[in-house]
Amino acid sequence: MGQRTGKLLLSCVLCLTAIGGARADRGLSETVVLQQRLDSLVAGAAGVAVAGIVVVRSGANGEQLVATSGCARFETGGKLCRRPLSGDQLLRVASISKLFVAVAIHRLVESATLRLDDDVSRHLGYELRNPDYVQHPITIAHLLSHTSSLRDGERYWIAHPGTLAVLLADADRFDPLAAPGKHYEYANINYGVLAAVLERVSGAPFDQYMTRSLFGPAKLLAGFNWSGVEELPADMTATLYRRRAVDTEQWQPSGSWVPQVDEFDASPRTSPPPASYVPGSNPTLFSPQGGLRISASGVADFVRHTFVADRGQAALLGPASRRGLCRPMTGPFGLGAESKRLAGRRWCGHFAEAYGLKGGALFDSRRRETLVYFITGYGDEPPLTGSPYAGLDRVEAAVIDAALAAHLP
């Protein structure tokens, strides 16, 4: 179904809803129209087929629209769908994980446990400096905003018994031309260092700390690398796919869907740290930069809870932290989130791309609306040309536009 046809159907549904005058019917109709548009995108309407799409949009008063299309898990062979995708299935949300880490850091700043201008060396227990700018401390604010001068290099994680200190000593780890705070360069390693700070100040492994301090208070079913949610049945999880082999660049657009991560026939498999693990030594084991498993509905609840006080609960962050999270520093990022204009509106949040997944978790503070979307796998190279939004491909743009065109219940 083309964009013009989609708009016509949406218009017709709105007309019928107005005549009927039933708000519940209108909400149902809006979901059906949005799902039809997602069905067309899964089939390749934006130039490439995708494995699945899930959209969750919440309004100022908590009203919510959820629409899904496609497959959470294919049968062996990658042709037939074994289980459809839903908004409640947990999946690997890639770099949206960083938004959760940032909120955890801000909550410690609000409790006066940390300060944004703290030299992270005092928390790590060893000195972290760009060797070309040794007089410039690397601060928590620098790490949150990707202005630390750290670079990912060839790797941003290290296996046990390696340590974060050894990882940070890799050659070319620092930008020799930019002092901390002077240049934006997105780097996953920044959030590995922030996770070490969380471990050092709490005395707990990163995964356990996040469950106790954030997921519990926010009432979220979530865990880094499945920590704490290992007992979920397989039908509560979703696999990420591509039509290409793992870790290769050769696409097979007419081929089978190939699982990239989290293919389970039973409960999720976890890789717990060894019993001898020392908090602060190597939190990259928990993938703080991208290893969170949570549902699209869970992400939407978290984003709303971060910014909005409702249902008898205070917002996770106070006003100053919320402003700092979203206000661009040197580059597009604030202290943990990105500000981006989409569909004529200003949004704050985080985007994700890894293992076939692309997605976004966004909040419009003026309208108090939340938008979360995930595309769980591509059949070919994602098409960037023709997208109205810089940095997002045509499928993402079409998903966003379809979600925002629908009226909330």
KENU-805791 format. One line per 3 residues: number of its first residue (from 1); their letters; for each residue x, y, z of C-alpha. Coordinates in Angstrom, 1 decimal, padded with zeros to 4 digits. Last residue first. Layout:
NUM = a = X:Y:Z  ...
This chain:
409 = plh = -007.3:006.7:021.2  -004.3:008.5:019.6  -004.7:009.8:016.1
406 = aal = -002.5:008.1:013.5  -000.3:010.3:011.3  002.5:010.1:013.9
403 = aad = 002.8:006.4:013.6  002.7:006.4:009.9  005.4:009.2:009.7
400 = iva = 007.7:007.4:012.1  007.3:004.0:010.2  007.9:005.7:006.9
397 = aev = 011.0:007.5:008.1  012.4:004.3:009.6  011.8:002.4:006.3
394 = rdl = 013.4:005.2:004.3  016.6:005.2:006.3  017.4:007.6:009.2
391 = gay = 020.6:009.7:009.4  019.0:012.8:008.1  015.2:012.6:008.0
388 = psg = 013.3:013.1:004.8  014.5:009.7:003.5  015.0:009.6:-000.3
385 = tlp = 018.4:007.9:-000.2  019.1:005.9:003.0  017.8:002.5:001.9
382 = ped = 018.7:-000.2:004.4  020.9:-002.8:002.6  018.7:-005.9:002.1
379 = gyg = 016.2:-008.1:003.9  016.3:-006.0:007.0  015.6:-007.0:010.6
376 = tif = 013.7:-006.1:013.8  012.4:-002.7:013.0  011.7:-001.1:016.4
373 = yvl = 009.6:002.0:017.2  009.0:004.1:020.3  007.2:007.4:020.4
370 = ter = 006.2:009.3:023.5  004.1:012.4:023.7  004.2:015.2:026.3
367 = rrs = 003.1:017.7:023.6  005.9:020.2:024.3  008.2:017.5:025.8
364 = dfl = 008.2:015.4:022.7  009.8:012.1:023.8  011.7:009.5:021.7
361 = agg = 012.9:005.9:021.8  014.1:004.9:018.3  014.8:001.8:016.3
358 = klg = 016.9:-000.2:013.9  017.7:-003.9:014.3  019.7:-006.0:011.9
355 = yae = 022.4:-007.0:014.5  022.8:-003.3:015.5  021.2:000.1:015.1
352 = afh = 019.6:002.3:017.8  018.3:005.8:018.3  018.0:007.8:021.5
349 = gcw = 015.7:010.4:022.9  014.6:014.0:022.6  012.1:015.2:020.0
346 = rrg = 011.4:018.5:018.3  008.4:018.4:015.9  008.1:019.2:012.2
343 = alr = 007.8:015.6:011.3  011.1:014.8:013.0  013.5:017.3:014.6
340 = kse = 016.2:015.6:016.7  017.7:016.2:020.1  019.9:013.3:021.3
337 = agl = 020.2:011.8:024.7  022.8:011.1:027.4  024.0:014.5:028.6
334 = gfp = 023.1:016.3:025.4  023.9:014.9:022.1  023.9:016.6:018.7
331 = gtm = 027.4:018.0:018.8  029.3:020.0:021.5  026.4:020.1:024.0
328 = prc = 022.8:019.5:022.9  020.1:020.0:025.6  018.3:016.7:026.0
325 = lgr = 019.7:015.1:029.2  020.5:018.4:030.7  016.9:019.5:030.5
322 = rsa = 015.7:016.3:032.1  018.3:016.5:034.7  017.3:020.1:035.7
319 = pgl = 013.6:019.1:035.7  014.0:016.1:038.0  014.4:012.6:036.7
316 = laa = 012.5:009.3:037.3  009.2:011.3:037.2  007.3:011.0:040.5
313 = qgr = 004.7:008.2:040.7  001.0:008.5:041.5  000.0:007.3:038.1
310 = dav = 001.8:010.4:036.7  005.0:012.3:036.8  006.4:012.7:033.3
307 = fth = 010.0:012.8:031.8  011.7:009.5:032.8  008.3:007.7:033.3
304 = rvf = 007.4:008.5:029.7  010.7:007.1:028.4  010.4:004.0:030.7
301 = dav = 006.8:003.2:029.7  007.8:003.5:026.1  010.8:001.2:026.6
298 = gsa = 008.6:-001.3:028.3  006.0:-001.3:025.5  008.9:-001.9:023.0
295 = sir = 010.0:-004.8:025.2  013.2:-005.1:027.1  016.6:-006.7:026.6
292 = lgg = 019.6:-004.4:027.3  022.9:-005.3:025.6  023.8:-002.1:023.8
289 = qps = 026.3:000.2:025.5  026.1:-001.5:028.9  027.1:-004.8:027.3
286 = flt = 027.3:-006.8:030.6  030.9:-008.1:030.1  031.8:-004.4:029.3
283 = pns = 031.5:-004.0:033.1  035.2:-004.9:033.5  036.9:-004.2:036.8
280 = gpv = 034.4:-001.9:038.5  032.7:-004.6:040.5  035.1:-007.5:041.1
277 = ysa = 034.1:-010.8:039.4  035.2:-013.8:041.4  031.9:-015.6:041.0
274 = ppp = 032.4:-015.4:037.2  030.1:-013.1:035.3  026.8:-014.5:034.1
271 = str = 026.4:-015.4:030.4  022.7:-015.8:029.9  020.5:-018.0:027.7
268 = psa = 016.9:-017.1:027.3  014.2:-019.6:028.1  013.5:-022.3:025.5
265 = dfe = 013.7:-022.5:021.7  015.8:-019.3:021.6  017.4:-017.3:018.8
262 = dvq = 018.7:-014.2:020.6  021.0:-012.7:018.0  021.6:-012.6:014.2
259 = pvw = 018.9:-015.1:013.0  019.0:-015.6:009.2  015.8:-014.8:007.3
256 = sgs = 015.9:-016.8:004.1  016.8:-015.6:000.6  015.3:-013.2:-001.9
253 = pqw = 017.3:-010.2:-000.6  020.5:-012.2:000.0  022.9:-009.6:001.4
250 = qet = 026.7:-010.0:001.5  028.2:-008.0:004.3  029.1:-010.8:006.6
247 = dva = 029.0:-010.9:010.4  026.0:-013.3:010.6  024.9:-014.6:007.3
244 = rrr = 022.5:-012.4:005.2  018.8:-011.9:005.0  018.9:-010.2:008.4
241 = ylt = 017.2:-011.1:011.7  016.7:-010.1:015.3  014.9:-012.6:017.6
238 = atm = 012.0:-011.8:019.8  011.3:-013.0:023.4  008.1:-013.7:025.4
235 = dap = 007.5:-016.8:023.3  010.7:-018.2:024.6  009.4:-018.4:028.2
232 = lee = 011.0:-015.9:030.6  013.1:-017.5:033.3  016.3:-015.6:032.4
229 = vgs = 014.8:-012.2:033.2  017.1:-011.1:035.9  020.1:-010.8:033.6
226 = wnf = 018.9:-011.2:030.0  022.2:-009.6:028.6  021.1:-006.4:030.5
223 = gal = 017.7:-007.0:032.0  014.1:-005.8:031.6  010.6:-006.3:033.0
220 = lka = 010.1:-002.7:034.2  008.5:-001.6:037.4  010.3:001.8:037.3
217 = pgf = 011.5:001.3:040.8  012.7:-002.2:040.0  014.2:-001.5:036.6
214 = lsr = 016.2:001.5:038.0  018.1:000.9:041.2  017.8:-002.9:041.7
211 = tmy = 017.8:-004.1:038.1  020.5:-001.6:037.1  022.7:-002.5:040.0
208 = qdf = 022.4:-006.2:039.3  023.5:-005.7:035.7  026.4:-003.4:036.6
205 = pag = 027.9:-005.7:039.3  027.5:-004.1:042.7  029.8:-002.0:044.9
202 = svr = 027.5:001.0:044.3  030.1:003.8:043.6  032.5:001.5:041.8
199 = elv = 029.8:-000.3:039.8  028.2:002.8:038.6  031.6:004.3:037.6
196 = aal = 032.4:001.1:035.7  029.1:001.5:033.8  030.1:005.0:032.9
193 = vgy = 033.4:003.6:031.5  031.5:001.1:029.4  029.2:003.9:028.3
190 = nin = 032.1:006.0:026.9  033.3:002.8:025.1  030.4:003.0:022.7
187 = aye = 031.8:006.0:021.0  030.1:008.9:019.2  032.6:011.6:018.5
184 = yhk = 031.8:015.2:019.5  034.8:017.6:020.0  036.0:020.1:022.6
181 = gpa = 034.9:018.5:025.9  038.0:016.4:026.3  040.8:017.7:024.1
178 = alp = 040.7:017.0:020.4  043.5:016.2:017.9  045.1:013.1:019.4
175 = dfr = 041.6:011.3:019.6  042.1:008.6:022.2  042.0:004.8:022.1
172 = dad = 044.6:004.8:019.3  046.5:002.0:020.9  044.6:000.1:023.5
169 = all = 045.1:001.2:027.1  041.4:001.6:027.7  040.9:-002.1:027.2
166 = val = 043.6:-002.9:029.8  041.9:-000.6:032.3  038.5:-002.2:031.5
163 = tgp = 039.9:-005.5:032.5  040.6:-008.9:030.8  039.7:-012.0:032.7
160 = hai = 037.1:-012.1:031.1  036.4:-010.8:027.6  037.0:-007.2:026.5
157 = wyr = 034.6:-004.7:025.1  035.0:-001.6:022.9  037.0:-003.0:020.1
154 = egd = 039.0:-002.0:017.0  039.0:001.7:017.9  036.0:002.8:020.0
151 = rls = 037.3:006.3:020.5  037.7:008.4:023.7  037.9:012.2:023.2
148 = sth = 035.4:012.6:026.1  032.9:014.4:024.0  030.4:011.6:023.7
145 = sll = 027.7:013.5:025.7  027.5:011.1:028.6  031.2:010.6:028.7
142 = hai = 032.1:014.3:028.7  029.5:014.9:031.5  031.1:012.2:033.6
139 = tip = 034.4:014.1:033.3  037.7:013.4:031.5  040.2:015.7:033.1
136 = hqv = 042.3:018.0:030.9  045.9:018.4:032.0  046.9:015.1:030.2
133 = ydp = 045.9:016.4:026.8  047.9:014.4:024.3  047.9:011.3:026.6
130 = nrl = 044.1:011.5:026.8  043.6:010.8:030.5  042.1:008.1:032.7
127 = eyg = 043.9:007.7:036.0  043.2:004.8:038.2  040.6:004.0:040.9
124 = lhr = 037.7:004.3:038.5  035.8:006.8:040.7  038.6:009.4:041.1
121 = svd = 039.6:008.9:037.4  036.1:009.9:036.4  036.9:013.6:037.1
118 = ddl = 033.6:014.8:038.5  032.0:017.6:036.5  028.6:015.9:036.3
115 = rlt = 028.7:015.3:040.0  028.1:011.9:041.7  026.5:010.7:044.9
112 = ase = 024.7:014.0:045.3  021.3:012.2:045.1  020.5:014.1:041.9
109 = vlr = 023.8:013.1:040.4  023.0:009.5:041.3  019.7:009.8:039.4
106 = hia = 021.6:011.3:036.5  023.8:008.3:036.2  020.9:005.9:036.2
103 = vav = 019.2:008.0:033.5  022.3:007.9:031.4  022.5:004.1:031.7
100 = flk = 018.9:003.8:030.6  019.6:006.0:027.6  022.6:003.9:026.7
97 = sis = 020.5:000.8:026.3  018.8:002.6:023.3  022.1:001.6:021.7
94 = avr = 021.0:-001.9:021.0  017.4:-002.8:021.9  017.9:-006.5:022.2
91 = llq = 014.4:-007.9:022.4  011.7:-008.6:025.0  008.2:-009.4:023.7
88 = dgs = 005.4:-007.1:024.9  004.7:-005.1:021.7  004.1:-008.2:019.6
85 = lpr = 005.9:-010.0:016.7  004.2:-013.0:015.3  005.5:-016.5:016.1
82 = rcl = 006.6:-019.4:013.9  006.8:-017.4:010.7  007.7:-019.5:007.6
79 = kgg = 010.9:-018.8:005.5  013.9:-018.7:007.8  015.0:-022.4:007.5
76 = tef = 014.1:-023.2:011.1  010.8:-021.5:011.7  010.8:-017.8:012.0
73 = rac = 010.6:-015.8:015.3  009.2:-012.4:016.2  007.6:-012.0:012.8
70 = gst = 005.9:-009.3:011.0  003.5:-006.5:011.9  002.9:-004.5:015.1
67 = avl = 000.7:-001.7:016.3  000.4:-000.1:019.8  -001.5:003.1:020.5
64 = qeg = -001.5:004.5:024.0  -003.4:007.0:026.1  -001.2:008.2:029.0
61 = nag = -002.7:011.6:029.3  -000.1:013.4:027.2  -000.1:010.7:024.5
58 = srv = 001.7:007.4:024.1  002.9:005.8:020.8  004.2:002.2:020.6
55 = vvi = 005.3:000.8:017.2  006.6:-002.7:016.4  008.0:-003.7:013.0
52 = gav = 009.0:-007.1:011.7  011.3:-009.0:009.4  011.8:-006.2:006.9
49 = avg = 011.5:-006.1:003.1  013.3:-003.3:001.2  012.2:-000.5:-001.0
46 = aag = 009.8:001.4:001.3  006.8:-000.8:000.3  008.8:-004.0:001.1
43 = avl = 006.4:-006.5:002.6  007.2:-005.3:006.1  006.4:-001.8:004.9
40 = sdl = 003.0:-002.9:003.6  002.1:-004.6:006.9  003.2:-001.5:008.8
37 = rqq = 000.7:000.6:006.8  -002.0:-002.0:007.5  -001.1:-001.9:011.2
34 = lvv = -001.5:001.8:011.2  -004.9:001.6:009.7  -006.0:-001.2:012.1
31 = tes = -004.7:000.8:015.1  -006.5:003.9:014.0  -009.7:001.9:013.6
28 = lgr = -009.5:000.4:017.1  -008.9:003.9:018.6  -011.9:005.3:016.7
25 = dar = -014.1:002.4:017.8  -013.2:003.2:021.4  -013.9:006.9:020.9
22 = agg = -017.4:006.2:019.6  -018.8:009.1:017.6  -020.0:007.0:014.8
19 = iat = -020.0:009.9:012.3  -016.6:011.1:013.5  -015.2:007.6:013.4
16 = lcl = -016.4:007.2:009.8  -014.6:010.4:008.8  -011.4:009.4:010.6
13 = vcs = -011.4:006.0:008.9  -011.8:007.6:005.5  -008.9:010.0:006.2
10 = lll = -006.7:007.1:007.3  -007.5:005.2:004.2  -006.7:008.1:002.0
7 = kgt = -003.4:008.7:003.8  -002.4:005.0:003.3  -003.3:005.2:-000.4
4 = rqg = -001.0:008.2:-000.9  001.8:006.5:001.0  001.5:003.3:-001.1
1 = m = 000.0:000.0:000.0
